[in-house]
């Protein structure tokens, strides 16, 4: 589940914050971003197990405009 999506228009970078059941789920999410035509270079900035037992994460990814 995503809890925050922030776009930095000057650098075309999107920061995604959320929670997942496992680190494998986050890996699958970042692979999906890498395979998507709109995004480039996803990076898992950090992850940690929260008090709820879910894995909290921050992923940054570059946004590509259509046709660029």
Predicted model as a PDB file, atoms N, CA, C, CB and O in Angstrom, pLDDT in the B-factor column:
MODEL        1                                                                  
ATOM      1  N   UNK A   1       0.846  -1.178   0.000  1.00 94.00           N  
ATOM      2  CA  UNK A   1       0.000   0.000   0.000  1.00 94.00           C  
ATOM      3  C   UNK A   1       0.887   1.235   0.000  1.00 94.00           C  
ATOM      4  CB  UNK A   1      -0.960   0.001   1.218  1.00 94.00           C  
ATOM      5  O   UNK A   1       1.820   1.339   0.796  1.00 94.00           O  
ATOM      6  N   UNK A   2       0.593   2.168  -0.892  1.00 96.00           N  
ATOM      7  CA  UNK A   2       1.323   3.429  -0.912  1.00 96.00           C  
ATOM      8  C   UNK A   2       0.684   4.394   0.077  1.00 96.00           C  
ATOM      9  CB  UNK A   2       1.345   4.038  -2.338  1.00 96.00           C  
ATOM     10  O   UNK A   2      -0.539   4.519   0.138  1.00 96.00           O  
ATOM     11  N   UNK A   3       1.525   5.072   0.848  1.00 96.00           N  
ATOM     12  CA  UNK A   3       1.029   6.051   1.808  1.00 96.00           C  
ATOM     13  C   UNK A   3       1.356   7.474   1.377  1.00 96.00           C  
ATOM     14  CB  UNK A   3       1.612   5.779   3.184  1.00 96.00           C  
ATOM     15  O   UNK A   3       0.748   8.426   1.865  1.00 96.00           O  
ATOM     16  N   UNK A   4       2.329   7.626   0.450  1.00 97.00           N  
ATOM     17  CA  UNK A   4       2.717   8.951  -0.008  1.00 97.00           C  
ATOM     18  C   UNK A   4       3.339   8.845  -1.396  1.00 97.00           C  
ATOM     19  CB  UNK A   4       3.701   9.613   0.988  1.00 97.00           C  
ATOM     20  O   UNK A   4       4.120   7.936  -1.678  1.00 97.00           O  
ATOM     21  N   UNK A   5       2.974   9.797  -2.259  1.00 97.00           N  
ATOM     22  CA  UNK A   5       3.564   9.915  -3.597  1.00 97.00           C  
ATOM     23  C   UNK A   5       3.924  11.383  -3.784  1.00 97.00           C  
ATOM     24  CB  UNK A   5       2.573   9.405  -4.736  1.00 97.00           C  
ATOM     25  O   UNK A   5       3.057  12.256  -3.732  1.00 97.00           O  
ATOM     26  N   UNK A   6       5.225  11.651  -4.005  1.00 96.00           N  
ATOM     27  CA  UNK A   6       5.670  13.029  -4.186  1.00 96.00           C  
ATOM     28  C   UNK A   6       6.470  13.151  -5.476  1.00 96.00           C  
ATOM     29  CB  UNK A   6       6.514  13.495  -2.982  1.00 96.00           C  
ATOM     30  O   UNK A   6       7.386  12.366  -5.723  1.00 96.00           O  
ATOM     31  N   UNK A   7       6.122  14.133  -6.293  1.00 93.00           N  
ATOM     32  CA  UNK A   7       6.804  14.384  -7.553  1.00 93.00           C  
ATOM     33  C   UNK A   7       7.649  15.647  -7.437  1.00 93.00           C  
ATOM     34  CB  UNK A   7       5.790  14.510  -8.709  1.00 93.00           C  
ATOM     35  O   UNK A   7       7.152  16.705  -7.050  1.00 93.00           O  
ATOM     36  N   UNK A   8       8.912  15.529  -7.773  1.00 93.00           N  
ATOM     37  CA  UNK A   8       9.795  16.682  -7.887  1.00 93.00           C  
ATOM     38  C   UNK A   8       9.892  16.984  -9.380  1.00 93.00           C  
ATOM     39  CB  UNK A   8      11.228  16.411  -7.236  1.00 93.00           C  
ATOM     40  O   UNK A   8      10.615  16.306 -10.110  1.00 93.00           O  
ATOM     41  N   UNK A   9       9.166  17.998  -9.828  1.00 90.00           N  
ATOM     42  CA  UNK A   9       9.079  18.281 -11.258  1.00 90.00           C  
ATOM     43  C   UNK A   9      10.408  18.713 -11.857  1.00 90.00           C  
ATOM     44  CB  UNK A   9       8.049  19.346 -11.505  1.00 90.00           C  
ATOM     45  O   UNK A   9      10.668  18.444 -13.030  1.00 90.00           O  
ATOM     46  N   UNK A  10      11.241  19.367 -11.089  1.00 92.00           N  
ATOM     47  CA  UNK A  10      12.514  19.838 -11.639  1.00 92.00           C  
ATOM     48  C   UNK A  10      13.446  18.678 -11.983  1.00 92.00           C  
ATOM     49  CB  UNK A  10      13.199  20.776 -10.650  1.00 92.00           C  
ATOM     50  O   UNK A  10      14.151  18.730 -12.990  1.00 92.00           O  
ATOM     51  N   UNK A  11      13.455  17.640 -11.161  1.00 91.00           N  
ATOM     52  CA  UNK A  11      14.330  16.494 -11.430  1.00 91.00           C  
ATOM     53  C   UNK A  11      13.579  15.307 -12.028  1.00 91.00           C  
ATOM     54  CB  UNK A  11      15.020  16.061 -10.154  1.00 91.00           C  
ATOM     55  O   UNK A  11      14.184  14.286 -12.356  1.00 91.00           O  
ATOM     56  N   UNK A  12      12.250  15.446 -12.171  1.00 93.00           N  
ATOM     57  CA  UNK A  12      11.404  14.360 -12.709  1.00 93.00           C  
ATOM     58  C   UNK A  12      11.534  13.080 -11.876  1.00 93.00           C  
ATOM     59  CB  UNK A  12      11.783  14.066 -14.179  1.00 93.00           C  
ATOM     60  O   UNK A  12      11.520  11.969 -12.406  1.00 93.00           O  
ATOM     61  N   UNK A  13      11.661  13.267 -10.569  1.00 95.00           N  
ATOM     62  CA  UNK A  13      11.799  12.150  -9.647  1.00 95.00           C  
ATOM     63  C   UNK A  13      10.530  12.010  -8.812  1.00 95.00           C  
ATOM     64  CB  UNK A  13      13.032  12.341  -8.738  1.00 95.00           C  
ATOM     65  O   UNK A  13       9.964  12.997  -8.344  1.00 95.00           O  
ATOM     66  N   UNK A  14      10.098  10.768  -8.637  1.00 95.00           N  
ATOM     67  CA  UNK A  14       8.932  10.478  -7.811  1.00 95.00           C  
ATOM     68  C   UNK A  14       9.415   9.706  -6.590  1.00 95.00           C  
ATOM     69  CB  UNK A  14       7.843   9.668  -8.609  1.00 95.00           C  
ATOM     70  O   UNK A  14      10.146   8.723  -6.720  1.00 95.00           O  
ATOM     71  N   UNK A  15       9.005  10.153  -5.397  1.00 96.00           N  
ATOM     72  CA  UNK A  15       9.324   9.429  -4.178  1.00 96.00           C  
ATOM     73  C   UNK A  15       8.052   8.749  -3.690  1.00 96.00           C  
ATOM     74  CB  UNK A  15       9.915  10.380  -3.087  1.00 96.00           C  
ATOM     75  O   UNK A  15       7.034   9.402  -3.463  1.00 96.00           O  
ATOM     76  N   UNK A  16       8.122   7.443  -3.532  1.00 97.00           N  
ATOM     77  CA  UNK A  16       6.996   6.631  -3.103  1.00 97.00           C  
ATOM     78  C   UNK A  16       7.285   6.076  -1.708  1.00 97.00           C  
ATOM     79  CB  UNK A  16       6.721   5.482  -4.116  1.00 97.00           C  
ATOM     80  O   UNK A  16       8.356   5.518  -1.468  1.00 97.00           O  
ATOM     81  N   UNK A  17       6.346   6.228  -0.809  1.00 97.00           N  
ATOM     82  CA  UNK A  17       6.462   5.692   0.543  1.00 97.00           C  
ATOM     83  C   UNK A  17       5.279   4.772   0.768  1.00 97.00           C  
ATOM     84  CB  UNK A  17       6.513   6.833   1.622  1.00 97.00           C  
ATOM     85  O   UNK A  17       4.158   5.081   0.366  1.00 97.00           O  
ATOM     86  N   UNK A  18       5.530   3.633   1.414  1.00 97.00           N  
ATOM     87  CA  UNK A  18       4.425   2.719   1.644  1.00 97.00           C  
ATOM     88  C   UNK A  18       4.776   1.583   2.573  1.00 97.00           C  
ATOM     89  CB  UNK A  18       3.949   2.169   0.354  1.00 97.00           C  
ATOM     90  O   UNK A  18       5.814   1.590   3.235  1.00 97.00           O  
ATOM     91  N   UNK A  19       3.885   0.600   2.606  1.00 96.00           N  
ATOM     92  CA  UNK A  19       4.077  -0.596   3.425  1.00 96.00           C  
ATOM     93  C   UNK A  19       3.794  -1.830   2.577  1.00 96.00           C  
ATOM     94  CB  UNK A  19       3.158  -0.568   4.683  1.00 96.00           C  
ATOM     95  O   UNK A  19       3.007  -1.795   1.631  1.00 96.00           O  
ATOM     96  N   UNK A  20       4.456  -2.917   2.943  1.00 97.00           N  
ATOM     97  CA  UNK A  20       4.271  -4.186   2.248  1.00 97.00           C  
ATOM     98  C   UNK A  20       4.350  -5.318   3.257  1.00 97.00           C  
ATOM     99  CB  UNK A  20       5.328  -4.372   1.126  1.00 97.00           C  
ATOM    100  O   UNK A  20       4.866  -5.150   4.363  1.00 97.00           O  
ATOM    101  N   UNK A  21       3.835  -6.464   2.863  1.00 96.00           N  
ATOM    102  CA  UNK A  21       3.867  -7.629   3.746  1.00 96.00           C  
ATOM    103  C   UNK A  21       5.292  -8.159   3.877  1.00 96.00           C  
ATOM    104  CB  UNK A  21       2.930  -8.736   3.219  1.00 96.00           C  
ATOM    105  O   UNK A  21       5.692  -8.610   4.951  1.00 96.00           O  
ATOM    106  N   UNK A  22       6.065  -8.105   2.778  1.00 94.00           N  
ATOM    107  CA  UNK A  22       7.417  -8.663   2.807  1.00 94.00           C  
ATOM    108  C   UNK A  22       8.352  -7.871   1.906  1.00 94.00           C  
ATOM    109  CB  UNK A  22       7.400 -10.134   2.383  1.00 94.00           C  
ATOM    110  O   UNK A  22       7.908  -7.084   1.070  1.00 94.00           O  
ATOM    111  N   UNK A  23       9.646  -8.085   2.085  1.00 92.00           N  
ATOM    112  CA  UNK A  23      10.642  -7.459   1.231  1.00 92.00           C  
ATOM    113  C   UNK A  23      10.515  -7.972  -0.197  1.00 92.00           C  
ATOM    114  CB  UNK A  23      12.052  -7.717   1.770  1.00 92.00           C  
ATOM    115  O   UNK A  23      10.801  -7.236  -1.141  1.00 92.00           O  
ATOM    116  N   UNK A  24      10.095  -9.213  -0.370  1.00 94.00           N  
ATOM    117  CA  UNK A  24       9.885  -9.776  -1.705  1.00 94.00           C  
ATOM    118  C   UNK A  24       8.801  -9.005  -2.460  1.00 94.00           C  
ATOM    119  CB  UNK A  24       9.505 -11.263  -1.606  1.00 94.00           C  
ATOM    120  O   UNK A  24       8.898  -8.822  -3.674  1.00 94.00           O  
ATOM    121  N   UNK A  25       7.771  -8.554  -1.744  1.00 96.00           N  
ATOM    122  CA  UNK A  25       6.714  -7.751  -2.372  1.00 96.00           C  
ATOM    123  C   UNK A  25       7.266  -6.414  -2.858  1.00 96.00           C  
ATOM    124  CB  UNK A  25       5.554  -7.517  -1.385  1.00 96.00           C  
ATOM    125  O   UNK A  25       6.876  -5.931  -3.921  1.00 96.00           O  
ATOM    126  N   UNK A  26       8.161  -5.821  -2.094  1.00 95.00           N  
ATOM    127  CA  UNK A  26       8.769  -4.553  -2.493  1.00 95.00           C  
ATOM    128  C   UNK A  26       9.659  -4.772  -3.718  1.00 95.00           C  
ATOM    129  CB  UNK A  26       9.588  -3.940  -1.323  1.00 95.00           C  
ATOM    130  O   UNK A  26       9.679  -3.952  -4.635  1.00 95.00           O  
ATOM    131  N   UNK A  27      10.387  -5.877  -3.722  1.00 94.00           N  
ATOM    132  CA  UNK A  27      11.225  -6.207  -4.876  1.00 94.00           C  
ATOM    133  C   UNK A  27      10.375  -6.358  -6.128  1.00 94.00           C  
ATOM    134  CB  UNK A  27      12.020  -7.495  -4.617  1.00 94.00           C  
ATOM    135  O   UNK A  27      10.733  -5.835  -7.184  1.00 94.00           O  
ATOM    136  N   UNK A  28       9.261  -7.062  -6.027  1.00 96.00           N  
ATOM    137  CA  UNK A  28       8.358  -7.228  -7.171  1.00 96.00           C  
ATOM    138  C   UNK A  28       7.813  -5.872  -7.630  1.00 96.00           C  
ATOM    139  CB  UNK A  28       7.190  -8.178  -6.806  1.00 96.00           C  
ATOM    140  O   UNK A  28       7.669  -5.637  -8.830  1.00 96.00           O  
ATOM    141  N   UNK A  29       7.515  -4.991  -6.694  1.00 96.00           N  
ATOM    142  CA  UNK A  29       7.022  -3.658  -7.012  1.00 96.00           C  
ATOM    143  C   UNK A  29       8.073  -2.859  -7.784  1.00 96.00           C  
ATOM    144  CB  UNK A  29       6.625  -2.916  -5.729  1.00 96.00           C  
ATOM    145  O   UNK A  29       7.753  -2.231  -8.794  1.00 96.00           O  
ATOM    146  N   UNK A  30       9.324  -2.877  -7.317  1.00 95.00           N  
ATOM    147  CA  UNK A  30      10.370  -2.122  -8.002  1.00 95.00           C  
ATOM    148  C   UNK A  30      10.683  -2.712  -9.379  1.00 95.00           C  
ATOM    149  CB  UNK A  30      11.637  -2.089  -7.149  1.00 95.00           C  
ATOM    150  O   UNK A  30      10.999  -1.968 -10.308  1.00 95.00           O  
ATOM    151  N   UNK A  31      10.601  -4.022  -9.520  1.00 95.00           N  
ATOM    152  CA  UNK A  31      10.793  -4.654 -10.838  1.00 95.00           C  
ATOM    153  C   UNK A  31       9.673  -4.217 -11.780  1.00 95.00           C  
ATOM    154  CB  UNK A  31      10.825  -6.213 -10.713  1.00 95.00           C  
ATOM    155  O   UNK A  31       9.923  -3.952 -12.956  1.00 95.00           O  
ATOM    156  N   UNK A  32       8.464  -4.143 -11.282  1.00 96.00           N  
ATOM    157  CA  UNK A  32       7.338  -3.670 -12.085  1.00 96.00           C  
ATOM    158  C   UNK A  32       7.532  -2.234 -12.544  1.00 96.00           C  
ATOM    159  CB  UNK A  32       6.049  -3.786 -11.297  1.00 96.00           C  
ATOM    160  O   UNK A  32       7.187  -1.887 -13.673  1.00 96.00           O  
ATOM    161  N   UNK A  33       8.085  -1.394 -11.665  1.00 94.00           N  
ATOM    162  CA  UNK A  33       8.380  -0.013 -12.049  1.00 94.00           C  
ATOM    163  C   UNK A  33       9.457   0.028 -13.126  1.00 94.00           C  
ATOM    164  CB  UNK A  33       8.823   0.804 -10.826  1.00 94.00           C  
ATOM    165  O   UNK A  33       9.361   0.807 -14.074  1.00 94.00           O  
ATOM    166  N   UNK A  34      10.480  -0.809 -12.982  1.00 94.00           N  
ATOM    167  CA  UNK A  34      11.564  -0.852 -13.962  1.00 94.00           C  
ATOM    168  C   UNK A  34      11.055  -1.282 -15.338  1.00 94.00           C  
ATOM    169  CB  UNK A  34      12.667  -1.804 -13.491  1.00 94.00           C  
ATOM    170  O   UNK A  34      11.508  -0.771 -16.362  1.00 94.00           O  
ATOM    171  N   UNK A  35      10.119  -2.216 -15.352  1.00 94.00           N  
ATOM    172  CA  UNK A  35       9.583  -2.743 -16.605  1.00 94.00           C  
ATOM    173  C   UNK A  35       8.548  -1.826 -17.257  1.00 94.00           C  
ATOM    174  CB  UNK A  35       8.967  -4.090 -16.361  1.00 94.00           C  
ATOM    175  O   UNK A  35       8.179  -2.032 -18.413  1.00 94.00           O  
ATOM    176  N   UNK A  36       8.079  -0.819 -16.525  1.00 94.00           N  
ATOM    177  CA  UNK A  36       7.045   0.085 -17.033  1.00 94.00           C  
ATOM    178  C   UNK A  36       7.674   1.174 -17.889  1.00 94.00           C  
ATOM    179  CB  UNK A  36       6.247   0.713 -15.871  1.00 94.00           C  
ATOM    180  O   UNK A  36       8.721   1.715 -17.535  1.00 94.00           O  
ATOM    181  N   UNK A  37       7.048   1.496 -19.007  1.00 92.00           N  
ATOM    182  CA  UNK A  37       7.588   2.477 -19.950  1.00 92.00           C  
ATOM    183  C   UNK A  37       7.654   3.896 -19.371  1.00 92.00           C  
ATOM    184  CB  UNK A  37       6.750   2.486 -21.207  1.00 92.00           C  
ATOM    185  O   UNK A  37       8.452   4.706 -19.842  1.00 92.00           O  
ATOM    186  N   UNK A  38       6.844   4.210 -18.374  1.00 92.00           N  
ATOM    187  CA  UNK A  38       6.771   5.567 -17.824  1.00 92.00           C  
ATOM    188  C   UNK A  38       7.851   5.850 -16.781  1.00 92.00           C  
ATOM    189  CB  UNK A  38       5.412   5.794 -17.209  1.00 92.00           C  
ATOM    190  O   UNK A  38       8.135   7.011 -16.486  1.00 92.00           O  
ATOM    191  N   UNK A  39       8.453   4.804 -16.221  1.00 93.00           N  
ATOM    192  CA  UNK A  39       9.401   4.993 -15.126  1.00 93.00           C  
ATOM    193  C   UNK A  39      10.778   4.449 -15.487  1.00 93.00           C  
ATOM    194  CB  UNK A  39       8.888   4.318 -13.857  1.00 93.00           C  
ATOM    195  O   UNK A  39      10.920   3.610 -16.376  1.00 93.00           O  
ATOM    196  N   UNK A  40      11.800   4.950 -14.768  1.00 93.00           N  
ATOM    197  CA  UNK A  40      13.171   4.554 -15.040  1.00 93.00           C  
ATOM    198  C   UNK A  40      13.963   4.573 -13.735  1.00 93.00           C  
ATOM    199  CB  UNK A  40      13.820   5.487 -16.099  1.00 93.00           C  
ATOM    200  O   UNK A  40      13.764   5.451 -12.895  1.00 93.00           O  
ATOM    201  N   UNK A  41      14.839   3.628 -13.574  1.00 94.00           N  
ATOM    202  CA  UNK A  41      15.802   3.595 -12.469  1.00 94.00           C  
ATOM    203  C   UNK A  41      15.185   3.615 -11.065  1.00 94.00           C  
ATOM    204  CB  UNK A  41      16.724   4.751 -12.600  1.00 94.00           C  
ATOM    205  O   UNK A  41      15.533   4.484 -10.265  1.00 94.00           O  
ATOM    206  N   UNK A  42      14.276   2.681 -10.742  1.00 95.00           N  
ATOM    207  CA  UNK A  42      13.748   2.658  -9.372  1.00 95.00           C  
ATOM    208  C   UNK A  42      14.845   2.251  -8.386  1.00 95.00           C  
ATOM    209  CB  UNK A  42      12.543   1.687  -9.267  1.00 95.00           C  
ATOM    210  O   UNK A  42      15.662   1.375  -8.670  1.00 95.00           O  
ATOM    211  N   UNK A  43      14.845   2.902  -7.233  1.00 95.00           N  
ATOM    212  CA  UNK A  43      15.833   2.618  -6.195  1.00 95.00           C  
ATOM    213  C   UNK A  43      15.108   2.498  -4.858  1.00 95.00           C  
ATOM    214  CB  UNK A  43      16.935   3.730  -6.140  1.00 95.00           C  
ATOM    215  O   UNK A  43      14.361   3.392  -4.460  1.00 95.00           O  
ATOM    216  N   UNK A  44      15.339   1.385  -4.175  1.00 93.00           N  
ATOM    217  CA  UNK A  44      14.817   1.224  -2.822  1.00 93.00           C  
ATOM    218  C   UNK A  44      15.746   1.998  -1.905  1.00 93.00           C  
ATOM    219  CB  UNK A  44      14.713  -0.296  -2.401  1.00 93.00           C  
ATOM    220  O   UNK A  44      16.854   1.551  -1.611  1.00 93.00           O  
ATOM    221  N   UNK A  45      15.291   3.159  -1.453  1.00 91.00           N  
ATOM    222  CA  UNK A  45      16.126   4.040  -0.642  1.00 91.00           C  
ATOM    223  C   UNK A  45      16.321   3.476   0.765  1.00 91.00           C  
ATOM    224  CB  UNK A  45      15.505   5.438  -0.568  1.00 91.00           C  
ATOM    225  O   UNK A  45      17.419   3.531   1.319  1.00 91.00           O  
ATOM    226  N   UNK A  46      15.245   2.935   1.336  1.00 92.00           N  
ATOM    227  CA  UNK A  46      15.338   2.337   2.663  1.00 92.00           C  
ATOM    228  C   UNK A  46      14.121   1.476   2.931  1.00 92.00           C  
ATOM    229  CB  UNK A  46      15.475   3.420   3.743  1.00 92.00           C  
ATOM    230  O   UNK A  46      13.071   1.635   2.307  1.00 92.00           O  
ATOM    231  N   UNK A  47      14.284   0.558   3.873  1.00 93.00           N  
ATOM    232  CA  UNK A  47      13.159  -0.257   4.328  1.00 93.00           C  
ATOM    233  C   UNK A  47      13.402  -0.642   5.786  1.00 93.00           C  
ATOM    234  CB  UNK A  47      12.978  -1.534   3.431  1.00 93.00           C  
ATOM    235  O   UNK A  47      14.542  -0.710   6.245  1.00 93.00           O  
ATOM    236  N   UNK A  48      12.320  -0.887   6.491  1.00 94.00           N  
ATOM    237  CA  UNK A  48      12.399  -1.257   7.904  1.00 94.00           C  
ATOM    238  C   UNK A  48      11.102  -1.948   8.293  1.00 94.00           C  
ATOM    239  CB  UNK A  48      12.660  -0.008   8.809  1.00 94.00           C  
ATOM    240  O   UNK A  48      10.053  -1.695   7.699  1.00 94.00           O  
ATOM    241  N   UNK A  49      11.176  -2.809   9.279  1.00 94.00           N  
ATOM    242  CA  UNK A  49       9.969  -3.462   9.775  1.00 94.00           C  
ATOM    243  C   UNK A  49       9.334  -2.530  10.801  1.00 94.00           C  
ATOM    244  CB  UNK A  49      10.287  -4.875  10.397  1.00 94.00           C  
ATOM    245  O   UNK A  49       9.956  -2.178  11.803  1.00 94.00           O  
ATOM    246  N   UNK A  50       8.090  -2.136  10.542  1.00 88.00           N  
ATOM    247  CA  UNK A  50       7.379  -1.224  11.426  1.00 88.00           C  
ATOM    248  C   UNK A  50       6.769  -1.939  12.619  1.00 88.00           C  
ATOM    249  CB  UNK A  50       6.303  -0.500  10.662  1.00 88.00           C  
ATOM    250  O   UNK A  50       6.842  -3.164  12.722  1.00 88.00           O  
ATOM    251  N   UNK A  51       6.179  -1.189  13.503  1.00 88.00           N  
ATOM    252  CA  UNK A  51       5.576  -1.743  14.717  1.00 88.00           C  
ATOM    253  C   UNK A  51       4.406  -2.666  14.404  1.00 88.00           C  
ATOM    254  CB  UNK A  51       5.114  -0.622  15.629  1.00 88.00           C  
ATOM    255  O   UNK A  51       4.054  -3.520  15.218  1.00 88.00           O  
ATOM    256  N   UNK A  52       3.800  -2.500  13.230  1.00 90.00           N  
ATOM    257  CA  UNK A  52       2.679  -3.352  12.829  1.00 90.00           C  
ATOM    258  C   UNK A  52       3.144  -4.696  12.256  1.00 90.00           C  
ATOM    259  CB  UNK A  52       1.822  -2.627  11.802  1.00 90.00           C  
ATOM    260  O   UNK A  52       2.332  -5.590  12.018  1.00 90.00           O  
ATOM    261  N   UNK A  53       4.462  -4.828  12.038  1.00 92.00           N  
ATOM    262  CA  UNK A  53       4.997  -6.032  11.431  1.00 92.00           C  
ATOM    263  C   UNK A  53       5.114  -5.926   9.915  1.00 92.00           C  
ATOM    264  CB  UNK A  53       4.136  -7.204  11.790  1.00 92.00           C  
ATOM    265  O   UNK A  53       5.696  -6.804   9.278  1.00 92.00           O  
ATOM    266  N   UNK A  54       4.569  -4.863   9.332  1.00 94.00           N  
ATOM    267  CA  UNK A  54       4.683  -4.642   7.897  1.00 94.00           C  
ATOM    268  C   UNK A  54       6.030  -3.982   7.585  1.00 94.00           C  
ATOM    269  CB  UNK A  54       3.507  -3.767   7.380  1.00 94.00           C  
ATOM    270  O   UNK A  54       6.609  -3.301   8.431  1.00 94.00           O  
ATOM    271  N   UNK A  55       6.509  -4.188   6.386  1.00 96.00           N  
ATOM    272  CA  UNK A  55       7.760  -3.576   5.950  1.00 96.00           C  
ATOM    273  C   UNK A  55       7.436  -2.189   5.381  1.00 96.00           C  
ATOM    274  CB  UNK A  55       8.497  -4.476   4.884  1.00 96.00           C  
ATOM    275  O   UNK A  55       6.700  -2.070   4.402  1.00 96.00           O  
ATOM    276  N   UNK A  56       7.987  -1.159   5.996  1.00 96.00           N  
ATOM    277  CA  UNK A  56       7.817   0.214   5.522  1.00 96.00           C  
ATOM    278  C   UNK A  56       8.960   0.506   4.560  1.00 96.00           C  
ATOM    279  CB  UNK A  56       7.791   1.248   6.718  1.00 96.00           C  
ATOM    280  O   UNK A  56      10.095   0.094   4.799  1.00 96.00           O  
ATOM    281  N   UNK A  57       8.666   1.218   3.468  1.00 97.00           N  
ATOM    282  CA  UNK A  57       9.702   1.436   2.458  1.00 97.00           C  
ATOM    283  C   UNK A  57       9.594   2.808   1.819  1.00 97.00           C  
ATOM    284  CB  UNK A  57       9.622   0.370   1.389  1.00 97.00           C  
ATOM    285  O   UNK A  57       8.547   3.455   1.842  1.00 97.00           O  
ATOM    286  N   UNK A  58      10.721   3.231   1.244  1.00 97.00           N  
ATOM    287  CA  UNK A  58      10.813   4.440   0.432  1.00 97.00           C  
ATOM    288  C   UNK A  58      11.486   4.042  -0.877  1.00 97.00           C  
ATOM    289  CB  UNK A  58      11.611   5.591   1.175  1.00 97.00           C  
ATOM    290  O   UNK A  58      12.586   3.489  -0.871  1.00 97.00           O  
ATOM    291  N   UNK A  59      10.830   4.321  -1.990  1.00 97.00           N  
ATOM    292  CA  UNK A  59      11.374   4.041  -3.314  1.00 97.00           C  
ATOM    293  C   UNK A  59      11.390   5.346  -4.097  1.00 97.00           C  
ATOM    294  CB  UNK A  59      10.539   2.942  -4.059  1.00 97.00           C  
ATOM    295  O   UNK A  59      10.411   6.092  -4.082  1.00 97.00           O  
ATOM    296  N   UNK A  60      12.493   5.624  -4.779  1.00 97.00           N  
ATOM    297  CA  UNK A  60      12.533   6.755  -5.689  1.00 97.00           C  
ATOM    298  C   UNK A  60      12.657   6.211  -7.106  1.00 97.00           C  
ATOM    299  CB  UNK A  60      13.710   7.725  -5.345  1.00 97.00           C  
ATOM    300  O   UNK A  60      13.298   5.188  -7.345  1.00 97.00           O  
ATOM    301  N   UNK A  61      12.032   6.914  -8.028  1.00 97.00           N  
ATOM    302  CA  UNK A  61      12.031   6.483  -9.431  1.00 97.00           C  
ATOM    303  C   UNK A  61      11.981   7.729 -10.307  1.00 97.00           C  
ATOM    304  CB  UNK A  61      10.818   5.525  -9.739  1.00 97.00           C  
ATOM    305  O   UNK A  61      11.364   8.729  -9.938  1.00 97.00           O  
ATOM    306  N   UNK A  62      12.623   7.669 -11.453  1.00 95.00           N  
ATOM    307  CA  UNK A  62      12.573   8.782 -12.401  1.00 95.00           C  
ATOM    308  C   UNK A  62      11.352   8.625 -13.293  1.00 95.00           C  
ATOM    309  CB  UNK A  62      13.871   8.850 -13.253  1.00 95.00           C  
ATOM    310  O   UNK A  62      11.024   7.521 -13.729  1.00 95.00           O  
ATOM    311  N   UNK A  63      10.689   9.731 -13.556  1.00 91.00           N  
ATOM    312  CA  UNK A  63       9.494   9.783 -14.373  1.00 91.00           C  
ATOM    313  C   UNK A  63       9.890  10.184 -15.788  1.00 91.00           C  
ATOM    314  CB  UNK A  63       8.454  10.770 -13.781  1.00 91.00           C  
ATOM    315  O   UNK A  63      10.652  11.131 -15.979  1.00 91.00           O  
ATOM    316  N   UNK A  64       9.370   9.460 -16.782  1.00 85.00           N  
ATOM    317  CA  UNK A  64       9.643   9.811 -18.182  1.00 85.00           C  
ATOM    318  C   UNK A  64       8.364  10.348 -18.802  1.00 85.00           C  
ATOM    319  CB  UNK A  64      10.178   8.579 -18.988  1.00 85.00           C  
ATOM    320  O   UNK A  64       7.314   9.712 -18.722  1.00 85.00           O  
ATOM    321  N   UNK A  65       8.452  11.509 -19.415  1.00 74.00           N  
ATOM    322  CA  UNK A  65       7.301  12.056 -20.126  1.00 74.00           C  
ATOM    323  C   UNK A  65       7.016  11.204 -21.354  1.00 74.00           C  
ATOM    324  CB  UNK A  65       7.545  13.534 -20.529  1.00 74.00           C  
ATOM    325  O   UNK A  65       7.925  10.600 -21.922  1.00 74.00           O  
ATOM    326  N   UNK A  66       5.773  11.157 -21.755  1.00 68.00           N  
ATOM    327  CA  UNK A  66       5.402  10.426 -22.964  1.00 68.00           C  
ATOM    328  C   UNK A  66       6.123  11.026 -24.164  1.00 68.00           C  
ATOM    329  CB  UNK A  66       3.866  10.454 -23.180  1.00 68.00           C  
ATOM    330  O   UNK A  66       6.162  12.244 -24.335  1.00 68.00           O  
ATOM    331  N   UNK A  67       6.696  10.153 -24.993  1.00 58.00           N  
ATOM    332  CA  UNK A  67       7.376  10.602 -26.198  1.00 58.00           C  
ATOM    333  C   UNK A  67       8.799  11.078 -25.997  1.00 58.00           C  
ATOM    334  CB  UNK A  67       6.605  11.678 -26.807  1.00 58.00           C  
ATOM    335  O   UNK A  67       9.444  11.533 -26.942  1.00 58.00           O  
ATOM    336  N   UNK A  68       9.298  10.976 -24.763  1.00 55.00           N  
ATOM    337  CA  UNK A  68      10.671  11.445 -24.490  1.00 55.00           C  
ATOM    338  C   UNK A  68      11.565  10.269 -24.221  1.00 55.00           C  
ATOM    339  CB  UNK A  68      10.707  12.420 -23.296  1.00 55.00           C  
ATOM    340  O   UNK A  68      12.757  10.445 -23.970  1.00 55.00           O  
TER     341      UNK A  68                                                      
ENDMDL                                                                          
END                                                                             
